[in-house]
Amino acid sequence: MIGLSFYLTYLIWVSPASHETSLEESLGNNRTEETSLKTKEEVFLPLKLRYQKEDTNQETQNEALLKAIQKELHQTTYSEGEVTTYSKQSDYQRATTMTSGMELFYAFSFPFNTYLELFDLSIPLVDDQEKTAAFSSVQVDFEEEKIRFLNNQELTVVEATLEDNLSNFSSEIEYANVKWVPLEKTRTFLENHYLTKDTLELKKYSYISSTQPYTMFRDAFFSNPKSVRSNSSVFDTYLYEGGNSLTIKQDQEIIQFQGQANTTRPFDIFLTSFDSIKKIGASYGSTRVIDQLDNAIDYRTFVEGFPIFGENHEAQIAFDFKESNESSAVRVTIQANLNSLQIPIPSEESVVLPSSQEVIETLYYKGLDTTLVESLLIGYQWKNLEDTGVVDLIPNWYIKYDNQWYRYEALFQLLAEEEEEAPNGF
């Protein structure tokens, strides 16, 4: 009944007439909203954490615990870091195997130097190798009191000694109010990966969504928001200032910014994109980086520690940078969606997901190339309920495969189509 009450109230306010008025008013508002800036620590959090205690492994995507662990990493003192690149997979595995500790995961290759700056970590550099080193996971070995930044593709490890007591790390983990998911290390399909072995039951969420005022994006993307001029057509609204422009497609509720990247320092894709992301208002939700490749970087809204995936840039702010031919300036294209989640609708529905081990096994027998699997995590699918303004968030497995994120069923369908197209005998 509470959910129905929210829903009926919402329909009154978003009837066609009131929606049109609201949109016109928001587009005519040139005042800058005062919002608290997002911090680097929340925007660049790892995606998940694995905790190992002897032969027991478990993982979580809990945002509060990830923040607490990242805070402890910031407050810890480290010895000089050393870089080692292994020529054999077996040697790399031996060097990175631990019996007690934790591992924090990203779904992309994170430059080591940039990571230190973003999280204000003080790990003295031994040589220039660290300046070009990159990693996809951070391992803290409780027994050997080491921190390791691991690059599984290049078999490279940046290692330093933790010079403080590690009890704070284990205390944060042991006493965290977290629903842990048991893991098993596999030796088939995805060798040496940790996968869930049991089915998982996760909540299904429903929200009333609303259209954000364009001023939030104007103030985040333009270097001089007060100098921005506007021009409207029947379907679109255009904002421009100098060589920068923001197009608001009202029918699709998509925005696209094109212009010069705002930066006062040498170009760094993480730091430069963060200059815009940090200004996005709190009403847009918890915004965190999920992916980065070449000149593109992708930020998404998270709910309860899980990323949201939509088909029309919902819950996404995507940056694409390129060098300008006319000058040394860097050009950028940014795409996002005006809609954001606002009022939760109480729901007792849940969805049962297969284990990640079953997911990988099923995809493997459908033709999955396991060498192209980069990451596997639980996310939520953004599903608009037509003509209601209500959004269902449905949990599912998401796989980063060959540099793209796929919902489990979508990847299965892609592999099935490739199987049908393949010549007989291959």
Phi, psi and chi 1 to 4 in degrees:
 res  aa     phi    psi   chi1   chi2   chi3   chi4
   1 MET       -  -37.6  -69.1  -60.8  -66.2      -
   2 ILE   -63.3  -45.0  -64.4  172.8      -      -
   3 GLY   -61.2  -40.6      -      -      -      -
   4 LEU   -64.4  -38.9 -179.0   60.4      -      -
   5 SER   -62.1  -45.3  175.3      -      -      -
   6 PHE   -57.7  -44.3  -84.7  131.4      -      -
   7 TYR   -65.4  -43.6  175.2   62.8      -      -
   8 LEU   -66.9  -39.6  -67.7  175.6      -      -
   9 THR   -60.7  -41.3  -57.4      -      -      -
  10 TYR   -62.8  -43.3  175.2   78.7      -      -
  11 LEU   -60.8  -34.4  -72.9 -178.2      -      -
  12 ILE   -63.5  -43.1  -67.5  171.5      -      -
  13 TRP   -78.2  -23.9  -77.3  101.9      -      -
  14 VAL  -110.5   25.2  -63.2      -      -      -
  15 SER   -60.9  155.1   62.8      -      -      -
  16 PRO   -48.6  -42.9  -28.2   34.2      -      -
  17 ALA   -65.2  -48.3      -      -      -      -
  18 SER   -69.3  -31.8   61.9      -      -      -
  19 HIS   -65.1  -41.9 -178.2  -89.7      -      -
  20 GLU   -64.2  -43.7 -176.9  177.2   -9.9      -
  21 THR   -63.5  -45.8  -56.9      -      -      -
  22 SER   -60.1  -42.0  174.2      -      -      -
  23 LEU   -64.7  -43.6 -177.6   58.9      -      -
  24 GLU   -64.0  -39.9  -71.5  174.8   -4.2      -
  25 GLU   -65.8  -41.9  -71.8  174.5   -6.8      -
  26 SER   -67.6  -35.2   67.6      -      -      -
  27 LEU   -74.0  -19.3  -68.9  175.6      -      -
  28 GLY   -93.4   -1.0      -      -      -      -
  29 ASN   -89.4  116.1 -179.3   11.7      -      -
  30 ASN  -105.0   10.5  -71.1  -39.8      -      -
  31 ARG   -82.8  140.2  -67.6  175.7  -61.8  173.5
  32 THR   -82.2  124.8  -58.0      -      -      -
  33 GLU   -73.6  137.2  -65.6 -176.0   -5.3      -
  34 GLU   -85.6  112.4  -65.9 -175.5    5.0      -
  35 THR  -129.2  152.8   56.9      -      -      -
  36 SER   -75.7  138.4   57.1      -      -      -
  37 LEU   -74.5  142.7  -61.3 -179.1      -      -
  38 LYS   -73.2  149.9  -65.2 -176.8 -177.7  -63.2
  39 THR  -100.6  156.2   65.9      -      -      -
  40 LYS   -60.2  -38.2  -60.0  172.5 -174.0  174.6
  41 GLU   -62.2  -34.9  -70.3   78.4   10.1      -
  42 GLU   -84.8  -34.9   62.5  178.6  -52.4      -
  43 VAL   -72.1  -33.7  170.7      -      -      -
  44 PHE  -108.6   27.0  -65.8  101.1      -      -
  45 LEU   -60.6  148.2  -86.9 -177.8      -      -
  46 PRO   -62.0  164.9  -18.9   30.5      -      -
  47 LEU   -82.9  -33.6  -65.6  175.5      -      -
  48 LYS  -159.0  168.5   58.3 -177.3  179.2  178.4
  49 LEU  -132.0  133.1  178.8  150.3      -      -
  50 ARG  -106.5  132.2  175.2  176.9   67.9   87.2
  51 TYR  -115.6  126.2  176.0   46.0      -      -
  52 GLN  -117.5  129.7 -179.8  173.7  -12.3      -
  53 LYS  -134.1  101.1 -166.6  172.5 -176.9  179.4
  54 GLU    57.0 -118.0  -63.5  179.2  -10.6      -
  55 ASP   -93.5    4.3  -66.3  -29.0      -      -
  56 THR  -100.2  129.2  -58.0      -      -      -
  57 ASN  -126.3  139.8  -77.5  -83.2      -      -
  58 GLN  -151.7  159.2   48.5 -166.1   -4.4      -
  59 GLU  -137.3  163.6   75.7  174.6    9.6      -
  60 THR  -152.1  155.4 -179.2      -      -      -
  61 GLN  -112.2   19.1  -68.2  178.3 -137.9      -
  62 ASN   -62.7  121.7 -177.2  -86.6      -      -
  63 GLU   -69.7  -39.2 -159.9  165.6   79.5      -
  64 ALA   -62.7  -42.0      -      -      -      -
  65 LEU   -68.0  -40.9  178.0   57.5      -      -
  66 LEU   -60.0  -40.4  -71.8  167.5      -      -
  67 LYS   -65.6  -41.0  -72.8 -179.9  179.6  178.6
  68 ALA   -64.7  -41.7      -      -      -      -
  69 ILE   -66.7  -41.7  -67.2  -61.9      -      -
  70 GLN   -64.3  -34.5 -159.6   65.7   58.2      -
  71 LYS   -65.3  -40.4 -177.7  178.5  179.5 -179.5
  72 GLU   -65.0  -39.0  -68.4  -63.3  -25.1      -
  73 LEU   -61.5  -38.5  -71.8  173.5      -      -
  74 HIS   -65.2  -35.8  164.6   70.0      -      -
  75 GLN   -87.4   -2.6  -64.9  173.4  -15.7      -
  76 THR   -88.8  148.3  -60.0      -      -      -
  77 THR   -98.2  140.6  -55.5      -      -      -
  78 TYR  -126.6  153.8  -55.8   91.1      -      -
  79 SER   -79.7 -178.1   70.8      -      -      -
  80 GLU   -63.4  142.2  -68.7 -178.2  -26.0      -
  81 GLY   -87.7  144.3      -      -      -      -
  82 GLU  -127.0  142.1  -64.8 -175.3   -0.4      -
  83 VAL  -104.8  131.5 -178.7      -      -      -
  84 THR  -130.6  130.2  -55.3      -      -      -
  85 THR  -113.7  126.8  -60.3      -      -      -
  86 TYR   -98.8  143.6  -64.0   88.1      -      -
  87 SER   -88.7  -20.3   57.2      -      -      -
  88 LYS  -119.8  140.7  -64.9 -179.6 -179.9  179.5
  89 GLN   -59.9  -39.4  179.6   73.3   32.8      -
  90 SER   -63.3  -40.0   56.7      -      -      -
  91 ASP   -66.8  -39.6  -66.2  -23.1      -      -
  92 TYR   -63.2  -42.6  174.7   79.7      -      -
  93 GLN   -63.4  -41.8  -71.0  -62.9  -28.1      -
  94 ARG   -63.8  -39.6  -83.9 -167.0  -65.9  -89.1
  95 ALA   -71.3  -22.2      -      -      -      -
  96 THR  -112.7    9.4   59.2      -      -      -
  97 THR   -87.5  133.0  -63.8      -      -      -
  98 MET  -131.8  162.7   61.0 -177.2 -178.6      -
  99 THR  -107.0  -18.7   56.9      -      -      -
 100 SER  -152.6  125.1  177.6      -      -      -
 101 GLY   161.5 -161.1      -      -      -      -
 102 MET  -143.1  159.7   64.1 -178.9 -178.0      -
 103 GLU  -139.7  130.1 -166.2  166.1   -7.4      -
 104 LEU  -104.6  134.9  -54.0  164.6      -      -
 105 PHE  -117.0  138.1  -66.0   90.3      -      -
 106 TYR  -113.6  166.0  -69.9   95.0      -      -
 107 ALA  -108.4   22.5      -      -      -      -
 108 PHE  -154.7  175.3   53.5   86.2      -      -
 109 SER   -90.6  112.9 -171.6      -      -      -
 110 PHE   -96.5  120.9 -149.4  140.3      -      -
 111 PRO   -61.2  129.7  -21.9   32.9      -      -
 112 PHE   -60.1  -47.5 -178.9   61.9      -      -
 113 ASN   -61.1  -41.7 -100.9   -1.6      -      -
 114 THR   -65.2  -41.1  -60.0      -      -      -
 115 TYR   -59.3  -44.7  174.8   85.0      -      -
 116 LEU   -60.2  -40.0  -64.4 -175.3      -      -
 117 GLU   -70.7  -43.0 -179.2  173.6  -10.8      -
 118 LEU   -63.0  -40.6  -72.8  169.7      -      -
 119 PHE  -101.2    5.1  -73.2  106.0      -      -
 120 ASP    53.4   49.6 -166.4   21.1      -      -
 121 LEU   -95.1  139.5  -95.3   65.9      -      -
 122 SER  -108.9   91.5  179.6      -      -      -
 123 ILE  -118.3  104.5  -59.8 -179.7      -      -
 124 PRO   -56.8  140.5  -21.0   32.5      -      -
 125 LEU   -94.4  135.2  -53.9 -180.0      -      -
 126 VAL   -83.1  -44.2  173.7      -      -      -
 127 ASP  -147.4 -176.1   53.5   40.6      -      -
 128 ASP   -72.9  -11.2  -70.9  -20.7      -      -
 129 GLN   -59.8  -37.3  -90.5 -168.7  -66.9      -
 130 GLU   -64.9  -27.2  -78.5  120.1  -19.8      -
 131 LYS   -67.0  -23.9  -65.0 -179.7 -180.0  179.4
 132 THR  -111.1   -0.1   57.7      -      -      -
 133 ALA   -71.0  152.3      -      -      -      -
 134 ALA  -142.9  161.3      -      -      -      -
 135 PHE  -150.2  165.4   65.3   92.9      -      -
 136 SER  -123.4   -7.7   58.1      -      -      -
 137 SER  -149.2  152.8   67.3      -      -      -
 138 VAL  -116.3  121.4 -176.1      -      -      -
 139 GLN  -111.3  130.4 -173.1 -177.0   87.3      -
 140 VAL  -115.6  112.6  179.2      -      -      -
 141 ASP   -91.9  108.7 -169.9  -36.2      -      -
 142 PHE   -67.6  -35.7  -67.5  167.3      -      -
 143 GLU   -73.2  -45.4 -169.4  171.4  -77.0      -
 144 GLU   -91.3   -5.0  -64.5 -169.5   14.5      -
 145 GLU    56.8   49.1  -60.2 -175.2  -15.4      -
 146 LYS  -122.5  149.5  -60.7  -77.9 -171.8 -179.2
 147 ILE  -113.8  133.8 -174.3  169.6      -      -
 148 ARG  -130.3  135.1  -56.3 -176.5 -174.5  100.3
 149 PHE  -105.7  113.8  -61.8   84.5      -      -
 150 LEU  -104.1  135.1  -50.3 -177.4      -      -
 151 ASN  -121.1   99.8 -172.0  -39.4      -      -
 152 ASN   -70.6  -25.9  -64.5  -31.0      -      -
 153 GLN   -75.3  -43.4  -80.0   70.1   44.5      -
 154 GLU   -96.0    0.1  -61.9 -179.3    4.0      -
 155 LEU    54.5   43.7  -55.4 -175.8      -      -
 156 THR  -114.0  139.8  -61.8      -      -      -
 157 VAL  -129.4  126.9 -179.9      -      -      -
 158 VAL  -100.7  119.3 -179.4      -      -      -
 159 GLU  -124.7  140.2 -176.1  178.3   82.0      -
 160 ALA  -143.1  160.9      -      -      -      -
 161 THR   -94.1  136.8  -60.0      -      -      -
 162 LEU   -85.5  120.6  -69.2   89.2      -      -
 163 GLU   -95.5    2.6  -61.4 -178.1  -20.9      -
 164 ASP  -109.6  167.6  -61.1  -35.5      -      -
 165 ASN   -64.9  134.3 -167.4  -49.4      -      -
 166 LEU   -91.4    7.3  -58.3 -173.1      -      -
 167 SER   -63.0  -30.1   60.0      -      -      -
 168 ASN   -63.5  -36.0  -73.8  -13.6      -      -
 169 PHE   -64.3  -51.1  -71.4  106.8      -      -
 170 SER   -65.4  -33.9   53.6      -      -      -
 171 SER   -65.9  -43.7  -65.6      -      -      -
 172 GLU   -58.4  -40.2  -70.5  -74.4   -0.6      -
 173 ILE   -75.0  -46.6  -68.1  174.3      -      -
 174 GLU   -65.2  -34.7  -67.5  -72.9   -9.3      -
 175 TYR  -103.3    7.8  -63.3  106.6      -      -
 176 ALA   -71.0  141.5      -      -      -      -
 177 ASN   -85.2   79.1 -176.1   19.9      -      -
 178 VAL  -130.8  140.1  171.9      -      -      -
 179 LYS   -90.3  103.0 -176.0  177.8  179.9 -179.4
 180 TRP   -80.0  146.5  -69.1   96.9      -      -
 181 VAL  -110.7  119.5  177.8      -      -      -
 182 PRO   -63.3  144.0  -18.5   31.2      -      -
 183 LEU  -125.6  156.9  -62.1  173.4      -      -
 184 GLU  -132.1  139.9  -81.7 -168.0  -11.5      -
 185 LYS   -79.8  125.5 -169.7  172.3 -174.7  178.8
 186 THR   -95.3  154.4   63.4      -      -      -
 187 ARG  -123.9    5.2  -57.0 -163.7 -179.8  -79.4
 188 THR  -129.1  161.0   56.5      -      -      -
 189 PHE    63.9  -78.0  -53.3  118.1      -      -
 190 LEU  -110.3   87.9  -82.0 -179.0      -      -
 191 GLU   -63.6  135.6 -171.2  174.6    1.2      -
 192 ASN    65.7   16.9  -65.1  -42.8      -      -
 193 HIS   -96.7  157.0  -81.2   66.7      -      -
 194 TYR  -103.2  121.2  -68.8   86.4      -      -
 195 LEU  -124.8  154.4  -60.2  175.4      -      -
 196 THR   -76.6  146.8   64.1      -      -      -
 197 LYS  -109.6  -13.9   59.8  178.4 -179.3  177.7
 198 ASP  -114.6  158.8  -58.9  -42.0      -      -
 199 THR   -66.0  155.6   58.7      -      -      -
 200 LEU  -124.6  137.2  -60.2  171.6      -      -
 201 GLU  -109.4  119.9 -176.1  173.4   -6.5      -
 202 LEU  -124.9  150.8  -72.6  102.3      -      -
 203 LYS   -69.0  145.8  -73.5 -178.5   62.3  175.9
 204 LYS   -99.7  130.4  174.7 -178.3  171.2 -177.0
 205 TYR  -106.3  151.0  -63.4  101.2      -      -
 206 SER  -132.9  138.8  -67.4      -      -      -
 207 TYR  -136.1  152.3  -79.2   82.2      -      -
 208 ILE   -87.3  127.2  -66.3  172.8      -      -
 209 SER   -98.2  160.8   67.2      -      -      -
 210 SER  -143.9  159.5   68.8      -      -      -
 211 THR   -87.0  123.5  -57.7      -      -      -
 212 GLN   -73.7  146.5  -68.7  -68.0  -38.9      -
 213 PRO   -65.6  143.2   24.0  -33.4      -      -
 214 TYR   -62.1  -22.5   84.1   92.7      -      -
 215 THR   -59.8  -30.1   51.4      -      -      -
 216 MET   -61.5  -44.5 -177.8  179.2   72.7      -
 217 PHE   -76.4  -35.1  -61.8   99.9      -      -
 218 ARG   -58.0  -49.1  177.5 -158.8   65.2 -173.5
 219 ASP   -69.3  -26.2  -64.5  -10.0      -      -
 220 ALA   -81.1  -34.1      -      -      -      -
 221 PHE   -99.5  -31.2  -60.7  157.5      -      -
 222 PHE   -88.0  140.5  -76.0   94.7      -      -
 223 SER   -75.7  -26.6   55.5      -      -      -
 224 ASN  -128.8   75.0  -61.8  -57.6      -      -
 225 PRO   -56.9  -33.9  -21.0   31.1      -      -
 226 LYS   -69.9  -17.6  -66.0 -178.5  179.0  178.9
 227 SER   -94.0    0.4  -58.1      -      -      -
 228 VAL   -71.8  136.6  171.6      -      -      -
 229 ARG  -110.3  159.8  -62.6  177.7  177.9  -86.5
 230 SER  -129.0  157.4   64.4      -      -      -
 231 ASN  -153.1  135.0 -172.9   12.9      -      -
 232 SER  -123.4  146.4  -62.3      -      -      -
 233 SER  -116.5 -170.3   67.1      -      -      -
 234 VAL   -62.8  -39.7  176.3      -      -      -
 235 PHE  -108.3  -27.7  -61.6  106.7      -      -
 236 ASP  -123.4  156.4  -59.6  -28.4      -      -
 237 THR  -120.9  137.5  -63.5      -      -      -
 238 TYR  -120.3  133.2  -54.4   93.6      -      -
 239 LEU  -117.6  141.0  -52.6  179.0      -      -
 240 TYR  -150.5  150.7   53.1   92.1      -      -
 241 GLU  -160.8  116.5 -176.4  -92.3  -32.3      -
 242 GLY    62.4 -128.0      -      -      -      -
 243 GLY   -96.9   15.3      -      -      -      -
 244 ASN  -107.4  144.5  -57.0  -34.5      -      -
 245 SER  -144.4  149.5   65.5      -      -      -
 246 LEU  -129.9  119.5  178.3   66.5      -      -
 247 THR  -103.9  128.5  -57.9      -      -      -
 248 ILE  -112.3  108.1  -56.2  161.7      -      -
 249 LYS   -88.0  100.3  -62.6 -176.7 -179.8  -62.0
 250 GLN   -68.3  -32.9  -63.5  176.8   18.6      -
 251 ASP   -70.3  -35.1   56.8  -22.4      -      -
 252 GLN   -97.0  -12.0  -58.9  173.7   -2.3      -
 253 GLU    59.0   36.4  -62.2 -177.9  -43.8      -
 254 ILE  -110.0  144.4  -71.1  176.3      -      -
 255 ILE  -118.8  150.9   65.2  165.9      -      -
 256 GLN  -139.7  123.4 -176.4 -179.2   81.7      -
 257 PHE  -105.9  137.1  174.5   85.7      -      -
 258 GLN  -134.3  130.7  -69.1 -176.3  -46.4      -
 259 GLY   171.5 -159.2      -      -      -      -
 260 GLN   -91.1  137.3 -177.4  172.5  -35.7      -
 261 ALA   -66.8  135.5      -      -      -      -
 262 ASN   -81.3  107.9  -63.1  -26.4      -      -
 263 THR  -157.3  139.2  179.9      -      -      -
 264 THR  -108.2    4.5   56.9      -      -      -
 265 ARG  -124.4  170.9   62.1  174.1   76.7   86.2
 266 PRO   -55.3  143.1  -26.2   34.0      -      -
 267 PHE   -61.7  128.6  173.5   71.2      -      -
 268 ASP  -138.8  124.0  177.8  -73.9      -      -
 269 ILE   -61.7  -33.5 -167.0  167.2      -      -
 270 PHE   -73.9  -50.9  -65.7   90.5      -      -
 271 LEU   -67.5  -39.2  -64.2  168.6      -      -
 272 THR   -68.3  -45.0  -58.0      -      -      -
 273 SER   -67.1  -33.0   58.3      -      -      -
 274 PHE   -63.8  -30.7  175.4   70.5      -      -
 275 ASP   -56.5  -30.8  -74.6  -17.1      -      -
 276 SER   -89.0  -42.8  -65.7      -      -      -
 277 ILE   -60.6  -38.5  -71.4  -67.1      -      -
 278 LYS   -63.1  -20.5   69.6 -178.7  179.3 -177.8
 279 LYS   -90.9   -6.6  -58.4  172.5 -170.9  174.1
 280 ILE   -68.4  131.7  -62.7  -63.2      -      -
 281 GLY   -65.1  158.4      -      -      -      -
 282 ALA   -62.8  -25.4      -      -      -      -
 283 SER   -67.2  -14.8   60.1      -      -      -
 284 TYR   -82.7   -6.9 -155.7   69.9      -      -
 285 GLY    97.7 -178.4      -      -      -      -
 286 SER   -74.0  110.6  172.1      -      -      -
 287 THR  -105.9  124.1  -53.0      -      -      -
 288 ARG  -138.1  153.6  -69.1  164.1   54.6 -173.5
 289 VAL   -71.9  140.6   67.9      -      -      -
 290 ILE  -123.0  -25.9 -171.8  172.3      -      -
 291 ASP  -155.0  152.3 -152.8   -2.3      -      -
 292 GLN  -153.9  133.8 -170.0  -84.1  -42.5      -
 293 LEU  -153.0  126.8  179.7   66.2      -      -
 294 ASP    52.8 -117.1  -62.5  -29.3      -      -
 295 ASN   -99.7   13.1  -67.0  -38.9      -      -
 296 ALA  -116.0  143.6      -      -      -      -
 297 ILE  -142.1  140.0 -171.5  166.8      -      -
 298 ASP  -123.5  124.9 -173.2   10.5      -      -
 299 TYR  -113.0  144.8  -64.6   84.2      -      -
 300 ARG  -137.4  157.9  -69.3 -172.9 -179.7  -88.8
 301 THR   -77.7  138.5  -59.9      -      -      -
 302 PHE  -113.8  144.6  -79.2   62.7      -      -
 303 VAL  -125.8  122.4   58.7      -      -      -
 304 GLU    54.5   32.7  -58.6  -66.1  -24.5      -
 305 GLY    87.5    2.6      -      -      -      -
 306 PHE  -112.0  134.3  -59.7   99.2      -      -
 307 PRO   -72.3  150.4   27.0  -33.4      -      -
 308 ILE  -106.3  134.7  -59.6  173.7      -      -
 309 PHE  -118.6  127.2  -65.9   84.1      -      -
 310 GLY  -124.7  167.8      -      -      -      -
 311 GLU   -96.4   -8.2  -64.4 -179.0   -4.6      -
 312 ASN  -132.2   44.6 -156.9   28.9      -      -
 313 HIS    63.4   16.4  -65.7  -71.4      -      -
 314 GLU   -63.2  139.8  -67.5   97.3  -13.2      -
 315 ALA    58.4   28.2      -      -      -      -
 316 GLN  -136.6  140.4  178.4 -173.1   33.4      -
 317 ILE  -128.8  109.2  -56.2  176.9      -      -
 318 ALA  -109.9  128.2      -      -      -      -
 319 PHE  -108.3  139.9  -67.5   74.8      -      -
 320 ASP  -135.2  114.4 -169.0    7.7      -      -
 321 PHE  -103.3  152.3  -66.0   92.0      -      -
 322 LYS  -156.2  151.0   65.8  178.1  179.3  179.2
 323 GLU   -72.2  141.3  -65.8 -176.8    5.4      -
 324 SER   -82.8  138.8  172.1      -      -      -
 325 ASN   -74.4  -21.5  -64.8  -33.6      -      -
 326 GLU   -85.5  -26.9  -58.9  173.5   -2.3      -
 327 SER  -154.7 -173.4   65.5      -      -      -
 328 SER   -82.9   -1.9   58.8      -      -      -
 329 ALA   -67.9  154.3      -      -      -      -
 330 VAL  -103.1  129.3  176.4      -      -      -
 331 ARG   -93.5  153.0  -57.6  -70.1  -65.8  175.9
 332 VAL  -141.2  143.4   61.4      -      -      -
 333 THR  -117.5  129.7  -62.1      -      -      -
 334 ILE  -124.1  130.6  -49.8  172.5      -      -
 335 GLN  -122.8  140.0  -65.3 -163.9   89.6      -
 336 ALA  -156.0  176.7      -      -      -      -
 337 ASN  -119.7  139.1 -167.0  -63.9      -      -
 338 LEU   -68.9  -23.9  -73.3  169.4      -      -
 339 ASN   -76.1  143.7  -77.9  -30.4      -      -
 340 SER  -143.8  159.3   66.5      -      -      -
 341 LEU   -77.4  136.9  -54.5  175.3      -      -
 342 GLN  -125.3  -72.2  -65.4  -61.3  -44.9      -
 343 ILE  -104.0  118.7  -57.2  173.8      -      -
 344 PRO   -71.1  141.6   25.4  -32.2      -      -
 345 ILE  -105.0  119.8  -59.8  174.7      -      -
 346 PRO   -54.3  134.0  -24.8   34.2      -      -
 347 SER  -148.5  142.5  173.1      -      -      -
 348 GLU  -107.8    5.7  -62.9  -59.6  -37.3      -
 349 GLU   -71.8  148.8  -70.9 -172.2   70.2      -
 350 SER  -141.1  164.1   60.5      -      -      -
 351 VAL  -127.6  135.9  173.8      -      -      -
 352 VAL   -97.7  120.9  176.2      -      -      -
 353 LEU  -101.4  146.4  -61.4 -178.1      -      -
 354 PRO   -68.1  163.9   26.1  -34.4      -      -
 355 SER   -65.9  154.5   67.8      -      -      -
 356 SER   -66.2  -26.4   57.3      -      -      -
 357 GLN   -64.6  -42.3 -167.9  165.4  -18.1      -
 358 GLU   -67.3  -37.8 -179.6 -177.4  -21.1      -
 359 VAL   -60.2  -50.2  165.8      -      -      -
 360 ILE   -66.0  -40.6  -67.4  -60.8      -      -
 361 GLU   -62.5  -44.1 -176.0  174.9  -13.7      -
 362 THR   -62.4  -44.3  -58.0      -      -      -
 363 LEU   -68.1  -34.8  -65.7  174.0      -      -
 364 TYR   -60.2  -45.2  177.4   82.0      -      -
 365 TYR   -73.8   -7.7  -73.8  118.5      -      -
 366 LYS   -98.3    0.9 -150.8   64.6 -174.7  171.8
 367 GLY   112.4   13.0      -      -      -      -
 368 LEU   -61.1  130.0 -177.9   80.1      -      -
 369 ASP   -89.5  102.9 -177.1  -14.0      -      -
 370 THR   -63.0  -21.8   55.3      -      -      -
 371 THR   -71.1  -15.0   63.6      -      -      -
 372 LEU   -97.4   -0.8  -61.4 -179.8      -      -
 373 VAL   -83.3  117.3  176.2      -      -      -
 374 GLU  -104.1  -31.3  -60.7  169.9   62.8      -
 375 SER  -158.9  155.2 -171.6      -      -      -
 376 LEU  -145.3  121.8  179.4   71.3      -      -
 377 LEU  -155.1  167.4   76.8  161.9      -      -
 378 ILE   -87.5  132.1  -65.2  171.1      -      -
 379 GLY  -134.3  179.1      -      -      -      -
 380 TYR  -121.5  133.7  -85.2   78.4      -      -
 381 GLN   -87.5  125.5  178.2 -172.9    3.4      -
 382 TRP   -79.3  118.4  176.6  -59.0      -      -
 383 LYS  -128.5  111.4 -174.0  176.4 -179.0 -178.7
 384 ASN   -74.9  131.7  -71.0  -53.4      -      -
 385 LEU   -86.8  114.6  -59.8 -174.3      -      -
 386 GLU   -54.3  132.4 -168.4  172.0   -6.5      -
 387 ASP    61.8   25.3  -60.7  -33.6      -      -
 388 THR  -123.2  -24.0   65.7      -      -      -
 389 GLY    76.8    8.1      -      -      -      -
 390 VAL   -99.4  139.4  175.3      -      -      -
 391 VAL  -118.1  128.5  174.8      -      -      -
 392 ASP   -95.0  136.0  -82.6  -12.2      -      -
 393 LEU  -110.9  114.9  -62.8 -180.0      -      -
 394 ILE  -111.9  121.9  -55.7  168.9      -      -
 395 PRO   -70.5  147.8   26.8  -33.7      -      -
 396 ASN  -164.0  167.3 -151.6  -28.8      -      -
 397 TRP   -82.6  136.4  -76.1  107.6      -      -
 398 TYR  -121.9  133.8  -77.8   83.2      -      -
 399 ILE  -119.8  127.0  -56.6   99.9      -      -
 400 LYS   -86.4  110.2 -172.9 -178.5  178.0 -174.1
 401 TYR  -128.6  121.1 -178.4   70.3      -      -
 402 ASP    53.1   47.4 -163.5   15.8      -      -
 403 ASN    69.3   17.6  -66.0  -38.2      -      -
 404 GLN  -134.4  147.0  -83.3 -168.9  -75.2      -
 405 TRP   -89.2  131.9  -74.8   99.1      -      -
 406 TYR  -129.0  138.8  -67.0   92.6      -      -
 407 ARG   -68.9  146.1 -174.1  167.7   43.6   87.4
 408 TYR   -48.2  -52.0  168.6   40.6      -      -
 409 GLU   -65.9  -34.4  -67.5   82.8    0.1      -
 410 ALA   -67.3  -40.2      -      -      -      -
 411 LEU   -68.2  -39.0 -177.9   53.6      -      -
 412 PHE   -59.0  -43.6 -177.5   89.8      -      -
 413 GLN   -64.8  -41.2 -178.2   62.9   33.2      -
 414 LEU   -61.6  -45.0  174.8   66.9      -      -
 415 LEU   -66.0  -35.9  -64.7  172.2      -      -
 416 ALA   -65.0  -40.8      -      -      -      -
 417 GLU   -66.7  -39.9  -68.3  171.6   -1.6      -
 418 GLU   -65.6  -35.6  -69.1  178.0  -10.9      -
 419 GLU   -65.1  -40.0 -174.5  179.7   47.4      -
 420 GLU   -68.3  -33.4  -70.4  177.9    3.2      -
 421 GLU   -80.8  -19.0  -65.5  173.5    0.5      -
 422 ALA   -69.2  142.0      -      -      -      -
 423 PRO   -62.4  150.4  -18.4   30.3      -      -
 424 ASN   -59.3  136.0  -67.6  -26.4      -      -
 425 GLY    92.1   -1.6      -      -      -      -
 426 PHE  -122.2      -  -69.5   89.5      -      -
